[in-house]
Amino acid sequence: MFDFLKRGEAETGAPEAKASAAGRVAAWGSAGRVTWSARDSVTLTKTGFAANPIGFRTVKMIAEAVAALPLVLQDHDRRYDSHPVLDLIRRPNAAQGRAELIEALIGQLLLTGNGYVEAVGGAEGVPAELHVLRSERMALVPGQDGWPVAYDYTVGGRKHRFHVGDGPGPICHIKSFHPQDDHYGLSAMQAAANAVDVHNAASRWSKALLDNAARPSGAIVYAGTDGQGQLSADQYDRLLLEMETQHQGARNAGRPMLLEGGLDWKPMGFSPSDMEFQKTKEAAAREIAIAFGVPPMLLGIPGDATYANYQEANRAFYRLTVLPLATRVTGALSDWLGDFAGESVTLRPDLDQVPALASEREAQWARIGGAEFLSDAEKRSLLGLPPLEVGDG
C-alpha cells in the first residue's frame, strides 16, 4: 500500500543506502502469503491436539469410545470367558488397564497414523506385558526387499533396535492407509492440518482484536506541510519498520497507531462482526470433525443439520468411525497375540453391549430369530457367535 511513496522517493533522487540484497525478502517473508505449520507428527500433535479444542475433543471422543467397548475373544468353536490372550488384554501391564492401553494406542493412531505395541517378557506363550510406544520415536528399518527387518526406538539420543524375524515379532505395527507411503500411515490430523491452522489463526486473530479494542484496519495517508505528499527515505523506512514490527500479523491486529505531523489514518477495514471470524472458526471446526469422522453435532458445532437428532448422530458415529477402527485394531492385536499363543483367535467388540447400537441389535436379533429357514448354527453365525458352543449337539 506504500508503492506511491516509493515512486515519490525515486523522483526526488534520494541517495541509495547500502543494504543486504536478501534483507527485504526476509523482512517481507510472511507478508501477503499463507503460512502453514509444519506437518511432522510432533508439531501436528502440539498444534492440533494440545492447542486446539476441536482436535483435542475429537481425538478424545474416538479414543475413549473405542477403549470403552466391551471385547470378546472367540475362535471357530467357542467364545472364551478365560484365556491367556484375554487376560493379557484386561491387564496389559502394571501401570495400565485395558481401557488405558487401547486409548493410548488409538490416540497415537489418530494423531500420527501409526500405532506401536511392544511385547515384553514371556518365554513361552503370550507375552507377560504389553506397552504402547510413542510413534514419533519409532523408525522402521526396511530390508533389501522393502519389508521391515527391524524397528528403531530412540529416546534422549539412545537407540534400541527391535529385530523382526521368523515367528511373532516384538512389535505390532498398526497403521492407517497411506496411498504414497509403504511403511507409515496417514493420520487424520495430517488431513485436517489446514483446518487446524485456520481455526487456531482465527482464534489468535479474534483474541488480538479484543486485546486492541477491536479496532478495524486502515491506511495511512501522508500530506506534507509543503503540499507534497512524499516521505523522505528515512521517514519511509521508519514508518515501514513500525508497520512491520508493531502493526502487522495476528498478534498486532487492531493495535492503535501514534501518528506524527502530516500522517492521517483512514479506516478501511470491517468490524469483527462483518469479518465473521466466528463463522470461519465454525467452518474450520467442522472440517476437523469431518476429517476424524465425528459428526459436528456431537461437538456442539452449530449449523449442522445432517442428522435428525443427537441419537442418530451418535449411532452414526459408532457405526462409521468407532466400530471400524476398533475392529481393525483388535483384529491386528488378536492375530499378533495369536501367533504367540500358537492358535487362531479373534478379539473383537461385543456389539450387543454397545448402548448406542441397542435398538439396531434388538431388531437384528428379532429378524434373525424369526427366520425359520435358517439353522441354529447359521443364526449364531449371522449374529457374530460361534456356530456351536462346546457341548452342543
C-alpha positions, 0 to 999 in steps of 0.5 A, a space after each residue: 500500500 506504500 508503492 506511491 511513496 516509493 515512486 515519490 522517493 525515486 523522483 526526488 533522487 534520494 541517495 541509495 543506502 547500502 543494504 543486504 540484497 536478501 534483507 527485504 525478502 526476509 523482512 517481507 517473508 510472511 507478508 501477503 502469503 499463507 503460512 502453514 505449520 509444519 506437518 511432522 507428527 510432533 508439531 501436528 500433535 502440539 498444534 492440533 491436539 494440545 492447542 486446539 479444542 476441536 482436535 483435542 475433543 475429537 481425538 478424545 471422543 474416538 479414543 475413549 469410545 473405542 477403549 470403552 467397548 466391551 471385547 470378546 475373544 472367540 475362535 471357530 468353536 467357542 467364545 472364551 470367558 478365560 484365556 491367556 490372550 484375554 487376560 493379557 488384554 484386561 491387564 496389559 501391564 502394571 501401570 495400565 488397564 485395558 481401557 488405558 492401553 487401547 486409548 493410548 494406542 488409538 490416540 497415537 493412531 489418530 494423531 500420527 497414523 501409526 500405532 506401536 505395541 511392544 511385547 515384553 517378557 514371556 518365554 513361552 506363550 503370550 507375552 507377560 506385558 504389553 506397552 504402547 510406544 510413542 510413534 514419533 520415536 519409532 523408525 522402521 528399518 526396511 530390508 533389501 526387499 522393502 519389508 521391515 527387518 527391524 524397528 528403531 526406538 530412540 529416546 534422549 539420543 539412545 537407540 534400541 533396535 527391535 529385530 523382526 524375524 521368523 515367528 511373532 515379532 516384538 512389535 505390532 505395527 498398526 497403521 492407517 492407509 497411506 496411498 504414497 507411503 509403504 511403511 507409515 500411515 496417514 493420520 487424520 490430523 495430517 488431513 485436517 492440518 489446514 483446518 487446524 491452522 485456520 481455526 487456531 489463526 482465527 482464534 489468535 486473530 479474534 483474541 488480538 482484536 479484543 486485546 486492541 479494542 477491536 479496532 478495524 484496519 486502515 491506511 495511512 495517508 501522508 500530506 506534507 506541510 509543503 503540499 507534497 505528499 512524499 516521505 523522505 527515505 528515512 521517514 519511509 523506512 521508519 514508518 515501514 519498520 513500525 508497520 512491520 514490527 508493531 502493526 502487522 500479523 495476528 498478534 498486532 491486529 487492531 493495535 492503535 497507531 501514534 501518528 506524527 505531523 502530516 500522517 492521517 489514518 483512514 479506516 478501511 477495514 470491517 468490524 469483527 462482526 462483518 469479518 465473521 471470524 466466528 463463522 470461519 472458526 465454525 467452518 474450520 471446526 467442522 472440517 476437523 470433525 469431518 476429517 476424524 469422522 465425528 459428526 459436528 453435532 456431537 461437538 456442539 458445532 452449530 449449523 449442522 443439520 445432517 442428522 435428525 437428532 443427537 441419537 442418530 448422530 451418535 449411532 452414526 458415529 459408532 457405526 462409521 468411525 468407532 466400530 471400524 477402527 476398533 475392529 481393525 485394531 483388535 483384529 491386528 492385536 488378536 492375530 499378533 497375540 495369536 501367533 504367540 499363543 500358537 492358535 487362531 483367535 479373534 478379539 473383537 467388540 461385543 456389539 450387543 453391549 454397545 448402548 448406542 447400537 441397542 435398538 439396531 441389535 434388538 431388531 437384528 436379533 428379532 429378524 434373525 430369530 424369526 427366520 425359520 429357514 435358517 439353522 441354529 448354527 447359521 443364526 449364531 453365525 449371522 449374529 457374530 457367535 460361534 456356530 456351536 458352543 462346546 457341548 452342543 449337539 
